[in-house]
Amino acid sequence: MIELQGDHNRYYKQQFDTTVEFIIPFIEREKKIEKGMRFLEVGSGYGGICKAFADAGCRVTGIELLDHASQIAKDFLQEEIKTGQVSIINKNVYDIDPEKDLDEKYDIILLKDTIEHIHGQDKFVKHIINFLKPNGVIFFAFPPWFMPFGGHQQSLDSKFLDKLPYFHILPTPIYRGIMKLFGEIDGRIVDVLEVKETQISINRFERITKEAGFAIAQREFYLINPSYKYKFGANPKKQYGFISALPWIRDFVTTTCYYVLKKK
């Protein structure tokens, strides 16, 4: 995973291809994407998703907290930024007041593999709903915490631990100790422990978004994540219907969840 992200061009293209083939069609089940729509991505990373929505005709904003990632996105999206079609904002989304700082709210908001990194997720979803137009939609994709690699251990340097499923569920002292035993650097350990602190399940996600004023418009669980097609050459597979209907059990065998939410 680290090597893959280190190859900026490859990672950017994977973001773009996954969005075009899977994410945009999923969103369009609920809301047809039309030229001139306002699109916001929170946690926009290298900008591949922003590029896909710009190509679809949207006016795009990407918000990215990490300096290096936002700079990479700006490099990839130079032409779109020059024309004013894309804007990359390097700041914390909490520092933006949608009532004061936005001249217009968004038709579509997207968070892919982002909410599991956010502290205070219940507070966050109550904040982000204020960025959405009354008839807008918001897309979330995230790996449930209890899935085989829900701790993002695939980002570890150890060629054994990065393929070891479920060990992120162990108590934190044991989890940290195993990583130290295998020589993981402190920074990498801090990164994966953050995901352990902010862990999110399917049930919890649905509860906090409902409390924030969202309703589920579309929902899809995957046994094999669509992103894996471009990362690993694996064919995506939707979760079996009877598994999707079993709370808690589904978290252990679902590699990603796709949601489109709208205001109640």
ABEGO torsion letter per residue (X at the ends): XAAAAABAAAAAAAAAAAAAAAAAAAAAAABBBBBGBBBBBBGAEAGAAAAAAAAAGBBBBBBBABAAAAAAAAAAAAAAAAAGABBBBBBBAAABBAAAABABBBABBBBBGAAAABBGAAAAAAAAAAABBAABBBBBBBBBAABAAAAGAAABABAAAAABBGAAABBAAAAAAAAAAAGBBAAAAAAAAAAAAABBBAAAAAAAAAAAGBBBABBBBBABBAAAAAAAGBBBBBBBAAAAABBGAAAAABABBBBBBBBX
